[in-house]
Amino acid sequence: MTKVVVDLKVDLKSIYERLLQSMDNNITKYDLQFLVKDNLLAFSLSQVIAYVILLLYPPLVIQTLVQYSHDFVQMMYCLTTSGIYFSIMARLYSFKYKWTKARELSTEMNRALERMENSVQVKKIGEQYLLFAEKVFGIVKVTFSFCGSILLICSTLLFLLTGNKLLPYEMYIPGIDHTTTIGFLETFTYQIMLTKVGVDIIICSAGHFFCHMVLEIGHLEILKEHLREFDKLIKDDQIEQDRASICKIIKIIVVEHQSHLKIMRSFNSFCSLQGFIVIMSETAILIILAFVLMCKFWYQGIGLILGCCGDMFAVTLAGTFFSIACESFECAVYASKWYCLPPDLQMNFVIIMRATQNPVKPTMAGYLPIELRTFVLCMKHVYTVTMLLYNFVV
């Protein structure tokens, strides 16, 4: 983990609140914030404008497809960004209709952070992961902003340097002649607004996912710290143990682990369906992009391919790290000195052991685990379907 500067005088809840606020700030301009705002269903003009910008995309793509119904390759070229649109709408659906789960998650996280204040060492670990999560969000913001700007930058440079009127997305607005300079600029302006809304939504959603993955890995590390404290209380060479202190630390471990499970259930409820649609959409994008690149040299598409592959890899890598953290905690539980406990206290420890055998891991709609093996599976499908399409056309 990246080295971070820790200040034990800082309140952990204030750092977490700052992190949530920085996520929500990306969509505040559209009045879509869901992490700190209470009245989500109130009418807002800025929110309506954002919806109109997004909802214009499908009919514009469809009417453009009709224009190229005789050219299969050009039709596929028109669909190169359609998967991103479905990804954005899935994230927006979670914002509007799953926000209560995000609130449950943040409420339980605040309770856990409050408990962490009781121990200096535990607080230090918690602050390290909170500060690291802030760094992760900064990386997410810069990365997605760059990926979202690739097509816009390429089109702008081509227009300024060569006068070539190449739109970022192959979609035309009825009644506007995109081959003229004025028509091109009008269509280009709409596509800039569409990109801005989409990228802001993706940054908030992706940041929420990655940051909470980091925080829950840290939560498991804190549980391991409690286990180390438990081992220090156990005297191998003595029959009589400090029952009061042992009971207290066992209770802390049980409460903290139950809190971790509750957070992950809320996290799954919020992200599971969204994650499935996002991964499937990005898989479809890669198939279309690879096919278009094989049929016509569309060099701007290379940036989109790298962006989609990078996002899928990062998401599944985060899930894999979380799975490793779960297994590490399970090993730490079984390696602890629970066997030195009196029989009645051993039964209390069994609760923890059983819980570690069934960790709550992030999934794609409960269908596939968010792990690297899912990324490999998607890449296999991308290769297979792309080659089938290419052989069919060529």
C-alpha positions in Angstrom: 0.0 0.0 0.0 1.2 3.5 -0.8 2.8 5.2 2.2 0.5 7.8 3.8 1.1 10.4 6.6 -1.0 9.5 9.6 -2.2 12.1 12.1 -3.8 10.4 15.1 -5.5 13.7 16.2 -7.7 13.6 13.2 -11.3 12.2 13.6 -11.8 9.2 11.3 -15.4 10.0 10.6 -14.4 13.4 9.3 -12.0 11.9 6.8 -14.7 9.5 5.7 -17.2 12.3 5.4 -14.7 14.3 3.3 -14.3 11.2 1.0 -18.0 10.9 0.5 -18.4 14.6 -0.2 -15.6 14.5 -2.8 -17.5 11.7 -4.6 -20.8 13.5 -4.5 -19.2 16.7 -5.7 -18.8 15.2 -9.2 -22.6 15.0 -9.6 -23.7 17.9 -7.5 -24.1 20.1 -10.6 -26.8 17.7 -11.8 -28.4 17.5 -8.4 -27.8 13.7 -8.5 -25.7 13.4 -5.3 -26.9 10.4 -3.3 -24.3 10.0 -0.5 -24.9 13.2 1.6 -28.2 14.6 0.2 -31.5 13.6 1.8 -34.3 14.7 -0.6 -33.3 12.7 -3.8 -36.7 12.8 -5.4 -37.2 16.6 -5.4 -37.6 18.3 -8.8 -34.5 19.9 -10.1 -34.0 21.7 -13.4 -30.3 20.7 -13.6 -31.3 17.1 -13.1 -33.9 17.3 -15.8 -31.3 18.8 -18.2 -28.9 15.9 -17.4 -31.6 13.3 -18.1 -32.5 15.0 -21.4 -28.9 15.0 -22.5 -28.6 11.3 -21.7 -32.0 10.2 -23.1 -31.3 11.9 -26.5 -28.5 9.4 -27.1 -30.5 6.2 -28.0 -32.8 7.8 -30.6 -29.9 9.7 -32.2 -27.9 6.4 -32.5 -30.9 4.6 -33.9 -31.6 7.1 -36.6 -27.9 7.1 -37.5 -28.0 3.3 -37.7 -30.9 3.6 -40.1 -28.9 5.8 -42.4 -26.1 3.1 -42.6 -28.4 0.1 -42.7 -26.6 -1.0 -45.9 -23.1 -1.0 -44.3 -22.6 -3.5 -41.4 -19.2 -2.2 -40.5 -20.4 1.4 -40.4 -23.3 0.3 -38.2 -20.9 -1.3 -35.8 -18.9 1.9 -35.8 -22.1 3.8 -34.7 -22.4 1.4 -31.7 -18.9 1.8 -30.4 -20.0 3.9 -27.4 -23.4 2.2 -26.8 -22.0 -0.1 -24.1 -20.7 2.9 -22.2 -24.2 4.4 -22.3 -25.7 1.3 -20.7 -23.0 1.4 -18.1 -23.8 5.0 -17.3 -27.6 4.2 -17.0 -26.9 1.3 -14.7 -24.9 3.5 -12.4 -27.6 6.2 -12.6 -30.2 3.6 -11.6 -28.2 2.7 -8.5 -28.0 6.4 -7.6 -31.7 6.9 -7.8 -33.2 3.6 -6.6 -30.5 1.9 -4.6 -29.3 5.0 -2.6 -30.8 3.6 0.6 -28.2 0.7 0.5 -25.4 3.2 0.0 -26.7 5.1 3.1 -26.9 1.9 5.1 -23.3 1.2 4.1 -22.0 4.7 5.1 -24.0 4.6 8.4 -22.5 1.3 9.4 -19.1 2.4 8.3 -19.4 5.5 10.5 -20.2 3.3 13.5 -17.2 1.1 12.8 -15.0 4.2 12.5 -16.3 5.4 15.8 -15.3 2.1 17.5 -11.9 2.4 15.9 -11.2 5.5 17.9 -11.0 3.4 21.1 -7.6 1.9 20.2 -4.5 3.9 19.1 -3.2 1.1 16.9 -6.5 0.3 15.4 -7.2 4.0 14.7 -3.8 4.2 13.0 -4.6 1.3 10.6 -8.1 2.8 9.9 -6.6 6.2 9.1 -4.0 4.7 6.8 -6.7 3.0 4.7 -8.9 6.1 4.7 -6.1 8.2 3.4 -5.2 5.6 0.9 -8.8 5.5 -0.3 -8.6 9.2 -0.9 -5.5 8.7 -3.1 -7.4 5.9 -4.9 -10.3 8.2 -5.6 -7.9 10.9 -7.0 -6.4 8.3 -9.4 -9.9 7.2 -10.4 -10.9 10.8 -11.2 -7.8 11.5 -13.2 -7.9 8.2 -15.1 -11.6 8.4 -16.2 -11.4 12.1 -17.0 -8.6 11.3 -19.4 -10.2 8.3 -20.9 -13.5 10.2 -21.4 -11.6 13.0 -23.1 -9.7 10.9 -25.6 -12.2 11.0 -28.5 -13.0 14.7 -27.9 -9.3 15.6 -27.9 -8.7 13.6 -31.1 -11.6 15.2 -32.9 -10.6 18.7 -31.8 -7.0 18.2 -33.0 -8.1 16.8 -36.3 -10.5 19.7 -36.9 -7.9 22.3 -36.0 -4.9 20.8 -37.8 -6.5 19.3 -40.9 -10.1 20.7 -41.0 -11.4 17.1 -41.0 -14.9 17.1 -39.4 -14.7 13.8 -37.5 -17.2 13.6 -34.7 -16.2 11.9 -31.4 -19.3 9.6 -31.6 -20.9 8.5 -34.8 -24.3 10.0 -34.2 -26.1 12.8 -36.1 -28.8 15.2 -35.0 -31.8 15.4 -37.4 -32.1 18.7 -39.1 -28.4 19.6 -38.5 -25.9 19.0 -41.4 -22.8 17.8 -39.6 -20.7 18.2 -42.8 -20.8 22.0 -42.5 -18.7 23.8 -39.9 -21.7 25.2 -38.0 -23.5 21.8 -38.0 -20.3 20.0 -36.9 -19.8 22.4 -34.0 -23.4 22.1 -32.9 -23.3 18.3 -32.9 -19.9 18.4 -31.3 -21.2 20.6 -28.5 -24.0 18.1 -27.7 -21.4 15.3 -27.6 -19.2 17.3 -25.3 -22.2 17.7 -22.9 -23.0 14.0 -23.1 -19.4 13.1 -22.3 -19.2 15.5 -19.4 -22.4 14.1 -17.8 -21.4 10.5 -18.4 -17.8 10.9 -17.1 -19.0 12.6 -13.9 -21.5 9.8 -13.2 -18.8 7.1 -13.9 -16.2 8.9 -11.6 -18.7 9.0 -8.7 -19.8 5.4 -9.1 -16.3 3.9 -9.7 -14.9 5.9 -6.9 -17.5 4.6 -4.5 -16.7 1.0 -5.5 -12.9 1.2 -5.3 -12.8 3.3 -2.2 -15.1 1.0 -0.2 -13.2 -2.0 -1.5 -10.0 -0.4 0.0 -11.8 0.4 3.3 -13.2 -3.1 3.7 -9.8 -4.6 3.1 -8.6 -2.3 5.9 -11.6 -3.4 8.0 -10.3 -7.0 7.8 -6.8 -5.8 8.7 -8.2 -4.2 11.8 -9.9 -7.5 12.7 -6.5 -9.2 12.4 -5.1 -6.6 14.8 -7.9 -7.5 17.3 -6.9 -11.2 16.9 -3.3 -10.2 17.7 -4.5 -8.5 20.8 -6.5 -11.7 21.6 -3.4 -13.8 21.3 -1.5 -11.5 23.7 -4.1 -12.1 26.4 -3.8 -15.9 26.1 -1.3 -17.5 28.4 -0.1 -20.8 26.9 1.5 -22.0 30.2 -1.4 -21.2 32.4 -4.7 -23.0 33.0 -6.4 -19.9 34.4 -7.0 -17.2 31.9 -8.1 -13.5 32.3 -11.7 -14.3 31.4 -13.0 -10.8 31.7 -10.4 -9.4 29.2 -10.8 -12.4 26.9 -14.6 -12.1 26.8 -14.2 -8.4 26.0 -11.9 -8.9 23.1 -14.0 -11.8 21.7 -17.0 -9.5 21.9 -15.1 -6.8 20.0 -14.1 -9.3 17.3 -17.7 -10.6 16.9 -19.2 -7.1 16.8 -16.6 -5.9 14.3 -16.9 -8.9 12.0 -20.7 -8.6 12.0 -20.3 -5.0 11.1 -18.0 -5.9 8.2 -20.6 -8.5 7.0 -23.4 -5.9 7.2 -21.3 -3.4 5.2 -20.6 -5.9 2.5 -24.2 -7.0 2.2 -25.3 -3.3 1.7 -22.3 -2.9 -0.7 -23.4 -5.9 -2.7 -27.1 -4.7 -2.8 -25.9 -1.4 -4.1 -23.3 -2.5 -6.6 -24.2 -6.1 -7.7 -26.6 -5.4 -10.5 -24.7 -2.3 -11.5 -21.5 -4.3 -11.6 -23.0 -7.0 -13.8 -24.3 -4.5 -16.4 -21.1 -2.5 -16.4 -18.9 -5.6 -16.9 -21.2 -7.0 -19.6 -21.4 -3.6 -21.3 -17.6 -3.2 -21.3 -17.3 -6.7 -22.8 -19.7 -5.7 -25.6 -17.7 -2.5 -26.1 -14.5 -4.4 -26.5 -16.0 -6.8 -29.0 -17.4 -3.9 -31.2 -14.2 -1.8 -30.9 -11.9 -4.8 -31.7 -14.1 -5.6 -34.8 -14.1 -2.0 -36.0 -10.3 -1.7 -35.5 -9.8 -4.8 -37.6 -12.1 -3.6 -40.4 -11.1 0.1 -40.5 -8.2 1.9 -38.8 -10.0 3.9 -36.2 -7.0 4.9 -34.0 -9.1 6.8 -31.5 -10.7 3.6 -30.5 -7.4 2.3 -29.1 -7.9 4.7 -26.2 -11.4 3.3 -25.5 -10.1 -0.2 -25.6 -7.4 0.6 -23.1 -9.9 2.4 -20.9 -12.4 -0.5 -20.9 -9.8 -3.1 -20.4 -8.2 -1.1 -17.6 -11.5 -0.6 -15.8 -12.5 -4.3 -16.0 -9.0 -5.3 -14.9 -9.0 -2.8 -12.0 -12.5 -3.8 -10.8 -11.7 -7.6 -10.9 -8.3 -7.0 -9.3 -9.9 -5.1 -6.4 -12.3 -8.0 -5.9 -9.4 -10.4 -6.0 -7.5 -8.4 -3.4 -10.6 -8.5 -1.2 -10.9 -12.3 -1.6 -7.2 -12.6 -0.6 -7.9 -10.4 2.5 -10.9 -12.6 3.5 -8.7 -15.7 3.2 -5.9 -14.1 5.2 -8.3 -13.2 8.0 -9.7 -16.8 8.0 -6.1 -18.1 8.3 -5.5 -15.6 11.1 -8.6 -16.8 13.0 -7.5 -20.5 12.8 -3.9 -19.7 13.6 -4.9 -17.8 16.8 -4.8 -19.4 20.3 -8.5 -20.2 20.5 -7.6 -23.8 21.5 -6.2 -22.5 24.8 -9.6 -21.2 25.8 -11.9 -22.9 28.3 -14.6 -25.0 26.6 -17.3 -22.4 27.2 -15.3 -19.6 25.7 -14.3 -21.9 22.8 -17.9 -22.1 21.9 -18.1 -18.3 21.7 -15.1 -18.3 19.3 -16.8 -20.9 17.1 -19.2 -18.1 16.0 -16.2 -16.2 14.5 -14.8 -19.3 12.8 -18.1 -20.2 11.1 -18.6 -16.7 9.9 -15.1 -16.6 8.3 -16.0 -19.7 6.2 -18.8 -17.8 4.5 -17.5 -14.3 3.6 -19.7 -11.9 1.8 -17.8 -11.1 -1.4 -18.7 -8.6 -4.2 -20.5 -10.4 -7.1 -22.0 -9.5 -10.5 -25.8 -9.9 -9.7 -24.9 -13.0 -7.7 -23.9 -14.7 -10.9 -20.1 -14.3 -11.2 -17.5 -13.3 -8.6 -15.8 -10.0 -9.1 -12.4 -11.6 -9.5 -9.6 -11.8 -12.1 -10.9 -15.1 -13.4 -14.0 -13.2 -14.5 -11.8 -10.8 -16.4 -10.1 -13.7 -18.1 -13.4 -15.2 -19.0 -14.7 -12.0 -20.5 -11.5 -11.6 -22.6 -12.0 -15.1 -24.0 -15.5 -14.2 -25.0 -14.2 -10.9 -26.6 -11.7 -12.9 -28.7 -14.2 -15.6 -29.7 -17.1 -13.3 -30.7 -14.8 -10.7 -32.4 -13.3 -13.4 -34.6 -16.7 -14.8 -35.4 -18.0 -11.4 -36.5 -14.9 -10.7 -38.5 -15.0 -14.0 -40.3 -18.8 -13.5 -41.0 -18.2 -10.1 -42.6 -14.9 -10.7 -44.4 
